[in-house]
Amino acid sequence: MADAAEIQGPSASPARRRLRRAGALLAGAPLLAGLLQLTAAEPAQAAPADSVSVALDSLTPSAPTEDDTLTVSGTVLNNGRQSVTGAHVGLRVGPLLNTRSAIDGIAQHPDDLRGDAGDELGGKYTQKFSTLIPGVAEHFSISVPVDELDLGKDGVYSFGVSVSGKTSARPWDQMLGIERTFLPWQSSEADTKSRTTFMWPLISSVHMTARTSAGERQTPVFQDDQLAKEIAPGGRLAQMMDLGRDLDVTWVIDPDLLAAVDAMANGYRLQQPDGTSKAGSRENQDVAKQWLAGLQKAVADKEVVALPFADPD
């Protein structure tokens, strides 16, 4: 590995100088120091014509502790042509979900009556309706102490809200509808608490070529001006920076992007079809300077993670 004197000397390659410049960008501010739930379900399938659909409006708290009381609210709607009598809404704790496919299965089909819904809590943790009239939505709200859920190992459980009742065609108590979601659980005896964060990526494709212009300065040559469009007001990277500024997120940044924007801010050239190059726009240089300044403010006091330099993945 080359020593510091070699890298900093006049013989250092343009690529090394750009990498060193990116490191300098990352060293002068918090960006720089740090760098160098509910699972969204797919749209539910249409409920069978003779079923009752369940819609969950809220589940609080979404990640309960042992001393909490879990409150679930929503609506039930009789989709059939016959009234449902002796109906009640109940809560069900399903199995511990140990695989991604198990979670995907519930996320994709939360109203599947054939899935493993678990046993109903029953008793006082139900809400009864004497009659569910076709086409009329009814609201429910049920609260249960978390210690009554009998949760076992730490992890994510399937949690369902079901509606049961009778119809004239089927005069016996049966489950007519269900909506399942996820209930994360970690007991107070656990040594560590799980923490989550939203990853906010600032990534682009590689825009600089391996070429530099002839002459002492060796100005970097870009393939095109696409990066300028991305960081200009209204562009993809400009919007990502503006939106992330006010969010509690972890920034994930490719240092190659910083190096490219910095190179553009300090003067660049554009590759031409005939193999020559022409000077880049001064307007784009100003855009690059503004974007870098805005990014340093946006990531101040935030968590920042650096990706491998120009990693194509």
MARDREN-669964 format. One line per field, with one value per residue: x, y, z of N, C-alpha, C, O in turn; residue in one letter; chain. Coordinates in steps of 0.1 Angstrom, whole numbers. Each point is the difference from the previous one (the first is absolute). Layout:
N
npx <- (X:...) .
npy <- (Y:...) .
npz <- (Z:...) .
capx <- (X:...) .
capy <- (Y:...) .
capz <- (Z:...) .
cpx <- (X:...) .
cpy <- (Y:...) .
cpz <- (Z:...) .
opx <- (X:...) .
opy <- (Y:...) .
opz <- (Z:...) .
r <- (A:...) .
c <- (A:...) .
***
This chain:
313
npx <- (9:-14:22:1:20:1:-9:13:12:18:12:-6:-5:-4:7:23:6:-4:14:19:-2:0:21:9:-6:12:15:-10:-6:-18:-7:7:-10:-19:4:13:-300:-9:4:16:-20:3:-2:-12:4:-5:-11:5:-8:9:15:14:-7:22:-11:21:-12:-6:21:-14:21:11:7:-17:-9:17:14:9:-8:-3:7:-19:10:-22:5:-22:8:-20:15:-4:-7:17:-20:12:-4:-10:-6:17:4:12:6:13:4:7:1:13:2:-1:-20:18:9:12:21:17:7:13:23:8:5:0:-5:22:-19:10:0:22:-22:2:11:-21:4:-10:-18:12:11:-20:-2:-15:-4:-13:5:3:-3:-14:22:-5:7:14:-8:22:-7:20:-9:22:-6:16:-3:-14:16:6:6:3:3:22:-12:1:-14:-5:-5:-12:-8:-7:-6:-10:-4:-19:-1:-12:14:7:-17:18:3:0:19:-6:11:13:7:12:6:9:8:6:15:-4:6:-15:-9:-15:13:-10:6:-19:16:-14:3:-3:-2:16:-11:22:-17:21:-10:10:8:9:8:5:-17:19:-8:-1:20:7:-14:5:-5:-10:4:-14:-9:-6:-18:5:22:9:-1:17:18:-5:1:-5:21:6:18:-6:-9:14:11:-10:-1:19:-2:-19:15:-17:15:-2:14:-12:20:-8:15:-6:-17:6:7:-17:-12:11:-2:-19:-1:11:-21:-15:5:-5:-6:18:-18:3:-13:-12:12:-19:5:8:-20:1:-12:9:13:-10:-5:17:5:-13:5:17:-3:-9:14:14:-11:0:21:-6:21:9:-17:22:-13:20:-7:-4:22:-17:-7:12:12) .
npy <- (-12:9:6:5:-7:-22:-8:3:-18:12:-14:13:-22:1:-19:-2:9:-13:-17:6:2:-19:-8:9:-9:-18:13:6:-21:9:17:20:11:10:19:17:-88:21:-22:11:5:-21:10:10:-21:-1:15:-18:-11:-20:12:-6:19:-6:16:-4:5:-15:7:1:6:16:15:-15:12:-8:18:-8:19:-23:17:-13:11:1:-9:1:-15:6:-17:-8:-21:-13:1:16:-22:13:20:-9:18:-11:-4:7:-15:13:-11:-14:22:-22:1:0:-20:-6:8:-10:-19:4:1:-20:-11:22:1:-4:-4:2:23:-1:-6:-22:-4:-9:22:10:-13:4:-19:4:-3:5:-17:16:21:-18:22:-13:-5:-15:21:-17:16:0:-8:-7:-3:3:-8:16:10:16:15:5:22:-9:-17:3:19:-12:14:-21:17:-14:8:-10:-9:2:-19:12:-19:15:12:18:-14:7:-6:21:-11:20:2:7:6:-5:-3:20:-20:21:-16:14:-21:1:-20:9:-16:-10:21:-11:-1:16:-9:22:-18:13:-13:-1:-4:-4:5:-18:16:-5:15:-16:7:5:19:4:-8:21:14:-2:16:1:-22:16:-16:5:6:-21:-3:8:-15:-14:10:-5:22:-10:8:-16:3:10:-12:-12:13:6:-17:-5:17:-4:-10:-12:12:-20:17:-2:1:6:-12:-21:-8:-9:-21:-15:-7:-15:-22:-11:-8:-20:-5:6:-22:11:-20:0:6:22:-1:13:19:-2:21:-7:-11:20:1:-11:14:15:-8:-1:20:6:-10:7:19:-2:-7:15:13:-6:2:21:-6:-1:-14:-4:-5:-8:10:-21:3:16:0:-14:-8) .
npz <- (0:-15:-2:22:8:5:19:18:-3:-5:14:18:5:-22:-9:-5:-20:-19:-5:-10:-23:-12:-4:-18:-20:-4:-10:-19:-4:10:-14:3:16:-4:-12:-2:29:6:3:-14:8:-6:-20:16:7:-22:12:13:-18:2:-12:17:-10:-3:12:-7:19:15:0:17:-1:-12:16:-1:17:11:0:-19:-7:-2:-13:3:-18:2:-20:6:-15:6:-3:21:-5:8:9:8:2:16:-10:-10:12:-15:21:-17:17:-17:-20:12:-1:-7:-10:-13:-3:18:1:-11:10:17:-2:-5:19:-2:-22:0:-12:-20:0:0:3:-2:19:-2:-3:-17:3:18:-5:9:-22:17:-14:7:-5:-13:4:-11:-3:16:-6:5:14:-5:20:-8:20:-6:20:1:20:-9:-5:21:4:-20:-15:6:-1:-19:10:-3:-13:13:-19:18:-19:20:-11:3:-11:-12:-12:12:1:-11:22:-8:-4:8:19:-17:20:-18:22:1:8:-4:-2:17:2:17:-4:-14:-10:-17:-1:-4:-15:2:-21:-1:-13:7:-15:5:-15:-4:-19:-8:12:19:-14:-14:-13:-11:9:-22:4:1:-12:-22:-16:21:-5:-7:13:21:-12:-6:0:-19:-16:1:-9:-21:1:19:2:-15:-13:-19:-17:-13:-16:-19:-16:-12:-14:-11:-13:10:-10:-9:6:-18:9:-20:11:-6:13:20:-1:-1:18:13:-6:6:21:-2:-6:-16:-2:-19:10:-13:-11:-2:19:-14:3:12:-6:20:2:-10:-19:-18:-12:-13:-21:-15:-11:-17:-20:-11:-12:-20:-16:-8:-15:-22:-8:-4:7:-20:2:5:-18:8:-19:-6:4:-1:21:-13:17) .
capx <- (-9:9:0:-8:7:-2:-14:-2:10:-5:-1:-12:-9:-13:-10:3:-3:-14:-3:5:-9:-12:3:0:-14:-6:7:-2:-14:-5:-1:13:6:-7:1:14:-3:-7:3:-11:-6:-6:-14:-7:-8:-14:-6:-11:-13:-7:8:0:14:5:10:6:3:11:5:9:13:3:10:-3:8:-8:-9:-9:-13:-1:-13:-2:-13:-3:-14:-3:-10:-7:0:-10:-14:-8:5:8:-5:9:14:10:14:10:15:7:14:5:13:12:4:14:6:-5:-12:-12:-4:-5:-13:-10:-1:-6:-14:-3:-14:-1:-6:6:13:1:-3:2:-12:-6:1:-13:-3:-3:8:-8:-11:-11:-11:-12:-2:8:-9:8:3:1:12:-1:13:4:13:3:13:4:13:9:4:-10:2:8:10:12:13:1:-1:-11:-11:-12:-10:-12:-13:-10:-15:-7:-14:-9:-10:-11:5:9:-4:10:10:12:8:-4:9:12:11:12:11:12:2:14:1:13:-2:9:12:10:12:1:-12:1:-2:-3:2:-2:12:-3:11:4:8:-2:9:13:-1:14:8:14:8:0:4:14:5:5:-11:-6:-14:-7:-9:-12:-6:-12:-4:-12:1:-4:-15:-4:2:-6:-13:-10:6:-2:9:-4:-12:4:6:-10:-9:6:5:-9:-4:10:5:14:4:9:6:11:10:2:-9:5:12:-4:-6:10:8:-8:0:13:3:0:-2:-9:5:-7:0:12:11:5:-8:-3:-1:-14:-7:3:-13:0:9:-7:-10:8:5:-12:-5:10:-2:-13:2:7:-9:-10:5:6:-5:-8:8:4:8:6:1:13:2:-4:-4:-12:-11) .
capy <- (12:12:8:12:10:-4:3:14:6:4:-11:-8:-1:7:-8:1:13:1:-7:8:11:-5:-1:13:4:-8:2:14:2:-13:-9:-3:-8:-13:-7:-5:-6:-11:-3:4:-11:2:2:-13:-6:2:-10:-7:7:-3:2:13:6:7:11:5:14:3:-10:7:4:-9:-9:1:-6:-8:8:7:-5:1:4:-2:5:-1:-2:-13:2:-12:1:-10:4:-3:5:-9:2:-5:2:6:3:-6:1:-13:0:-11:-5:7:0:-1:1:11:-5:0:14:3:-6:7:14:-1:-6:2:-4:-14:-7:-14:1:-3:13:-1:-1:13:3:-2:6:14:7:-1:10:-7:6:-8:-2:8:2:1:13:10:-1:2:3:-8:4:-10:2:-12:1:-8:-12:-10:-6:-12:0:-8:5:13:0:6:-9:3:5:1:4:-8:2:-12:1:-10:4:-9:-11:-8:4:-4:11:-3:12:5:10:3:9:-3:10:-4:5:-3:-2:-2:0:9:-8:-1:8:12:4:2:14:0:13:1:3:10:-1:10:-9:2:-7:6:10:4:-10:-1:10:14:8:3:13:-1:-2:-13:1:-13:0:-7:-7:8:10:-6:3:13:0:-7:8:13:1:-9:-13:-11:2:12:-3:-9:8:9:-7:-6:10:2:-13:-7:-11:-3:2:-10:8:-5:11:4:11:12:3:5:14:9:3:9:13:7:0:-13:0:-10:-8:2:-12:-1:-3:13:4:14:5:-1:13:7:-2:-12:1:7:-9:-10:6:2:-13:-4:8:-4:-13:1:4:-10:-12:4:-7:-12:-12:-1:-13:1:-12:-2:11:-3:-14:-2:-6) .
capz <- (0:-1:12:-1:-8:-14:-4:0:-9:-13:-9:3:-11:2:8:14:5:2:12:11:1:6:14:6:1:11:13:5:6:5:-12:-4:10:0:-13:-2:10:-6:-14:-10:-7:-13:1:4:-11:3:9:-5:1:12:12:7:-1:12:-3:12:-1:9:10:9:-7:-10:5:14:11:9:8:-9:-4:-15:-4:-14:-4:-14:-4:-7:-10:-5:-14:-5:-2:12:13:9:13:10:-4:9:-4:10:-3:-1:-1:-8:3:-1:-14:0:-13:-9:-7:9:1:-13:-1:7:-6:-12:2:14:3:-3:11:1:6:15:7:15:8:4:14:5:13:0:-11:-12:-1:-6:-8:-1:-15:-10:-12:-13:-5:11:8:15:6:12:7:11:8:7:6:-8:7:-3:-14:1:-10:4:-4:-7:-15:-6:0:-8:9:-8:5:-7:3:-1:1:-6:-10:-1:-8:8:13:10:2:-9:-3:-13:-5:8:-5:8:-1:7:14:5:14:7:15:8:4:-11:3:-8:-7:-15:-5:-15:-6:-14:-8:-10:-9:-10:-9:-15:-8:-2:-10:-4:-7:5:-7:4:-11:-1:7:13:10:-2:4:-3:-12:3:-11:-4:10:7:14:2:0:12:12:-2:6:-6:-4:9:12:7:8:11:11:6:8:11:9:11:5:8:-9:-2:-14:-7:-11:-7:-1:-14:-3:5:-8:-13:2:4:-13:-9:6:-2:-15:-7:-14:-5:-11:-13:-8:-8:8:7:11:1:14:6:3:13:8:7:11:11:5:8:13:8:5:10:12:5:6:12:10:2:8:13:12:-4:-3:-15:-3:-14:-8:-7:-10:-13:-1:-9:7) .
cpx <- (9:-1:-7:7:-2:-14:-2:9:-6:-2:-13:-9:-13:-10:3:-3:-15:-5:4:-10:-14:2:0:-14:-6:6:-3:-14:-4:-1:13:7:-7:2:13:6:-9:5:-11:-5:-4:-15:-7:-9:-15:-6:-11:-14:-8:8:-2:14:3:10:5:4:12:3:11:2:4:11:-1:10:-9:-10:-11:-14:-1:-15:-1:-14:-1:-15:-1:-12:-5:-1:-10:-14:-8:6:7:-5:10:15:9:14:9:14:6:15:4:14:11:5:15:7:-7:-12:-13:-6:-6:-14:-11:-2:-8:-15:-4:-15:-3:-5:7:13:-2:-3:2:-13:-6:1:-13:-3:-3:8:-6:-10:-11:-9:-11:-2:10:-8:9:2:2:13:-2:14:2:13:1:14:3:14:10:3:-11:2:8:11:13:13:0:-1:-12:-11:-11:-11:-13:-12:-10:-14:-7:-15:-8:-8:-11:4:9:-2:8:11:12:7:-4:9:12:9:12:11:12:1:14:0:14:-2:9:12:11:12:1:-13:2:-2:-1:3:-4:13:-4:12:2:10:-3:9:13:-1:14:6:14:9:0:5:15:4:3:-11:-6:-15:-8:-10:-12:-6:-12:-3:-12:1:-4:-15:-5:2:-6:-14:-11:6:-1:8:-3:-12:3:6:-10:-9:6:5:-8:-4:11:4:15:4:10:5:12:10:4:-9:5:12:-4:-6:11:9:-8:0:13:4:1:-1:-9:6:-9:1:12:13:6:-9:-2:-2:-15:-6:3:-13:0:11:-6:-10:7:4:-12:-4:9:-2:-13:1:7:-9:-11:5:7:-6:-8:10:2:8:5:0:14:0:-4:-4:-12:-12:-8) .
cpy <- (12:8:13:10:-3:4:15:7:3:-12:-8:0:8:-8:1:14:2:-7:8:12:-4:-2:13:6:-7:3:13:2:-13:-10:-7:-9:-14:-8:-7:2:-8:-2:4:-13:4:1:-13:-4:2:-11:-8:6:-2:3:14:5:7:10:5:15:4:-12:7:-6:-11:-10:0:-6:-7:8:8:-7:2:4:-1:6:-1:-2:-14:4:-13:1:-9:6:-3:6:-10:3:-6:2:6:1:-5:2:-13:3:-12:-4:10:-1:0:1:12:-5:0:14:4:-5:7:14:-1:-5:2:-4:-15:-8:-14:1:-4:13:-1:-1:13:2:-3:8:15:8:-2:12:-7:9:-9:-4:8:0:1:14:11:-3:2:2:-9:6:-10:3:-13:2:-9:-13:-11:-7:-13:-1:-8:6:13:-2:7:-10:4:3:3:6:-7:3:-14:2:-11:7:-10:-12:-9:4:-6:11:-4:14:4:10:2:10:-2:11:-6:6:-3:0:-3:1:9:-7:0:9:13:3:3:15:0:14:-1:4:9:1:12:-7:4:-9:7:10:5:-11:-1:10:13:8:2:13:-3:-3:-14:0:-13:1:-9:-6:9:10:-5:3:14:1:-6:9:14:1:-7:-13:-11:2:12:-2:-9:8:8:-8:-6:9:0:-14:-6:-13:-2:2:-10:6:-7:12:4:11:13:5:6:14:10:4:9:14:8:0:-13:1:-11:-7:2:-13:-2:-3:13:3:15:4:-2:13:6:0:-13:0:7:-10:-11:6:1:-13:-5:8:-4:-14:1:5:-11:-12:4:-7:-12:-11:-1:-13:2:-14:-2:10:-5:-15:-1:-6:10) .
cpz <- (0:13:-3:-9:-15:-5:-2:-10:-14:-9:2:-12:2:8:14:5:2:13:13:2:7:15:7:2:12:13:6:7:5:-11:-1:10:0:-12:-2:13:-1:-15:-9:-6:-14:1:3:-12:4:8:-7:2:13:13:6:-1:13:-4:13:-2:9:9:8:13:-10:4:16:9:9:8:-8:-1:-15:-4:-16:-4:-15:-3:-6:-9:-5:-15:-7:-2:12:13:7:14:10:-3:11:-7:11:-5:0:-1:-8:3:-1:-15:-1:-13:-8:-7:8:1:-13:-2:6:-6:-13:1:14:4:-3:12:2:7:15:7:15:7:4:15:7:12:-2:-10:-13:0:-8:-7:-1:-15:-8:-13:-12:-4:10:8:15:5:12:6:12:6:8:6:-8:7:-2:-13:1:-11:6:-4:-7:-15:-5:-1:-10:10:-8:8:-9:4:-3:2:-7:-11:-1:-8:8:14:11:1:-9:-2:-15:-6:10:-7:9:-3:8:13:4:15:5:15:7:5:-11:3:-8:-6:-15:-3:-15:-5:-15:-7:-11:-10:-9:-9:-14:-7:-2:-12:-6:-8:6:-6:8:-12:0:7:14:10:-1:5:-3:-11:4:-13:-6:11:9:15:3:1:13:12:-1:7:-7:-5:11:13:8:8:12:11:7:9:13:11:13:6:9:-7:1:-14:-5:-13:-6:-1:-14:-5:5:-8:-13:0:3:-13:-9:6:-3:-14:-6:-15:-4:-11:-12:-8:-8:8:7:12:0:14:4:3:13:9:8:12:12:6:9:13:9:6:11:13:6:7:14:11:3:9:13:12:-3:-2:-15:-1:-14:-6:-6:-11:-14:-2:-9:6:8) .
opx <- (10:-11:-3:-6:-1:-1:-7:-2:-11:-6:-2:-2:-3:-7:-9:-4:-4:-8:-7:-2:-5:-9:-4:-3:-8:-4:3:-2:6:2:2:7:7:-1:-1:12:0:0:-12:7:-3:-5:3:-5:-3:3:-6:-1:-7:-4:-7:9:-9:10:-7:7:8:-8:11:-9:-4:1:7:9:-12:-11:-8:-2:1:-9:9:-10:10:-8:9:-8:7:-8:-3:-2:-12:12:-2:0:9:8:-5:3:-2:3:-3:4:-1:5:-1:1:7:12:-10:-9:-10:-12:-11:-9:-11:-11:-7:-8:-2:-3:-12:6:-2:6:-10:10:0:-11:8:-1:-1:7:-7:-2:7:-3:2:-2:1:-4:2:-2:10:-9:3:2:-8:10:-10:8:-9:9:-9:8:-4:3:2:-7:1:1:3:4:-11:5:-6:2:-2:-2:1:-1:-1:-3:2:-4:6:-2:1:-5:1:8:-5:3:5:-6:2:-1:-2:0:-1:1:0:-3:3:-7:7:-4:11:10:11:-1:5:-9:10:-9:6:0:0:6:-9:10:-9:12:-11:9:0:-4:1:-1:3:12:-8:6:6:-9:-2:2:-5:-3:2:-6:2:2:-1:7:-7:-10:-7:-6:-10:-8:0:-6:-2:-8:-3:-5:2:-1:-5:-2:1:-4:-6:3:6:-9:12:-5:7:-6:10:-7:8:-3:4:4:0:2:6:3:-1:4:6:1:0:12:8:-3:-2:5:-12:9:4:11:8:-9:8:-4:-9:7:1:1:-5:-2:2:-2:-5:-1:1:-4:-4:0:-1:-6:-4:1:-4:-9:5:-13:-8:12:-9:9:-7:3:7:-10:6:2:-11:-11:-10) .
opy <- (1:1:3:7:9:6:5:12:-4:2:-10:11:3:6:2:1:7:5:0:4:7:3:1:6:6:-5:3:11:-10:-12:-12:-9:-10:-13:-12:-4:-12:10:-4:-7:11:-4:-10:8:2:-12:5:8:8:-5:8:-7:6:-4:4:3:8:-8:2:-6:-12:-11:7:-8:1:-6:7:-11:12:-7:5:-3:-1:4:-6:8:-8:9:0:12:5:3:-12:11:-9:-8:7:-8:4:3:-9:8:-11:3:11:-11:10:0:4:8:3:2:7:6:2:5:10:4:-10:-3:-4:-1:-6:-11:-1:7:10:2:10:-10:-5:9:4:12:-3:6:-5:12:-12:-11:12:-10:7:8:12:-11:9:-7:-3:6:0:3:-6:5:-12:-10:-12:-9:-7:-11:2:10:4:-10:8:-11:12:-6:7:-2:2:6:-6:10:-10:12:-11:-11:-12:8:-6:6:-11:10:-8:3:-3:1:1:5:-12:12:-11:7:-8:11:3:7:-4:11:10:-9:6:6:-8:10:-11:10:-2:7:5:-1:3:-6:12:-4:4:-11:7:1:3:-6:-2:9:-11:-8:-4:-8:-6:11:-11:5:1:1:8:3:2:7:4:-1:8:-11:1:-9:4:-1:1:4:2:-3:1:5:0:-4:2:-1:3:-10:9:-7:-3:2:-6:10:11:8:10:11:9:9:11:11:9:10:12:3:-9:11:-10:6:0:-8:-12:0:-2:-8:7:-8:3:11:-7:-1:0:-7:-5:0:-3:-7:-2:-1:-6:-6:-1:-2:-7:-4:-1:-5:-8:0:-5:2:1:-2:4:-10:10:2:-10:-6:6:1:-3) .
opz <- (7:6:-11:-8:-8:-11:-9:-2:-3:-11:-7:-7:11:8:9:12:10:7:9:12:8:8:12:10:7:10:12:4:-3:2:-2:-4:1:1:0:2:-4:-7:3:-7:-3:10:-7:-8:12:-2:-9:9:4:11:-6:5:6:-8:9:-10:-4:3:-5:6:1:-6:6:-4:-1:3:6:3:-5:5:-7:7:-7:8:-5:3:-5:-5:-12:1:1:0:0:5:-3:3:9:-8:11:-11:8:-9:5:11:-6:-5:3:-1:3:-2:-5:0:0:-6:-5:-2:-3:-9:7:11:-2:10:11:3:6:2:7:-6:2:8:11:4:-9:-2:-10:10:-11:3:-4:-3:3:-7:0:0:-3:6:3:-4:7:-7:8:-7:6:-7:-3:-7:4:-3:-10:-6:12:6:-5:-5:7:-5:-2:10:-10:12:-12:10:-10:6:-5:0:5:2:-3:6:10:-10:1:1:-9:-12:12:-12:12:-11:3:2:4:7:-6:5:-5:3:3:6:5:-2:-3:6:-7:8:-5:3:-8:3:-6:4:-4:6:3:-10:-11:4:9:3:8:-9:10:1:6:10:11:9:-11:-2:5:-11:-12:10:6:6:11:8:5:9:9:3:-12:-3:12:11:12:12:11:12:12:11:10:11:11:8:-1:2:5:-9:7:-9:6:-6:-3:-8:-8:-3:-5:-8:-5:-2:-6:-8:0:-3:6:-5:7:-10:1:2:-2:-5:9:3:-6:9:-7:0:10:12:11:10:11:13:11:11:12:12:10:11:13:10:9:12:12:7:7:1:8:-1:-8:7:-9:6:1:-7:-5:-10:2:-6:6) .
r <- (M:A:D:A:A:E:I:Q:G:P:S:A:S:P:A:R:R:R:L:R:R:A:G:A:L:L:A:G:A:P:L:L:A:G:L:L:Q:L:T:A:A:E:P:A:Q:A:A:P:A:D:S:V:S:V:A:L:D:S:L:T:P:S:A:P:T:E:D:D:T:L:T:V:S:G:T:V:L:N:N:G:R:Q:S:V:T:G:A:H:V:G:L:R:V:G:P:L:L:N:T:R:S:A:I:D:G:I:A:Q:H:P:D:D:L:R:G:D:A:G:D:E:L:G:G:K:Y:T:Q:K:F:S:T:L:I:P:G:V:A:E:H:F:S:I:S:V:P:V:D:E:L:D:L:G:K:D:G:V:Y:S:F:G:V:S:V:S:G:K:T:S:A:R:P:W:D:Q:M:L:G:I:E:R:T:F:L:P:W:Q:S:S:E:A:D:T:K:S:R:T:T:F:M:W:P:L:I:S:S:V:H:M:T:A:R:T:S:A:G:E:R:Q:T:P:V:F:Q:D:D:Q:L:A:K:E:I:A:P:G:G:R:L:A:Q:M:M:D:L:G:R:D:L:D:V:T:W:V:I:D:P:D:L:L:A:A:V:D:A:M:A:N:G:Y:R:L:Q:Q:P:D:G:T:S:K:A:G:S:R:E:N:Q:D:V:A:K:Q:W:L:A:G:L:Q:K:A:V:A:D:K:E:V:V:A:L:P:F:A:D:P:D) .
c <- (A:A:A:A:A:A:A:A:A:A:A:A:A:A:A:A:A:A:A:A:A:A:A:A:A:A:A:A:A:A:A:A:A:A:A:A:A:A:A:A:A:A:A:A:A:A:A:A:A:A:A:A:A:A:A:A:A:A:A:A:A:A:A:A:A:A:A:A:A:A:A:A:A:A:A:A:A:A:A:A:A:A:A:A:A:A:A:A:A:A:A:A:A:A:A:A:A:A:A:A:A:A:A:A:A:A:A:A:A:A:A:A:A:A:A:A:A:A:A:A:A:A:A:A:A:A:A:A:A:A:A:A:A:A:A:A:A:A:A:A:A:A:A:A:A:A:A:A:A:A:A:A:A:A:A:A:A:A:A:A:A:A:A:A:A:A:A:A:A:A:A:A:A:A:A:A:A:A:A:A:A:A:A:A:A:A:A:A:A:A:A:A:A:A:A:A:A:A:A:A:A:A:A:A:A:A:A:A:A:A:A:A:A:A:A:A:A:A:A:A:A:A:A:A:A:A:A:A:A:A:A:A:A:A:A:A:A:A:A:A:A:A:A:A:A:A:A:A:A:A:A:A:A:A:A:A:A:A:A:A:A:A:A:A:A:A:A:A:A:A:A:A:A:A:A:A:A:A:A:A:A:A:A:A:A:A:A:A:A:A:A:A:A:A:A:A:A:A:A:A:A:A:A:A:A:A:A:A:A:A:A:A:A) .
***
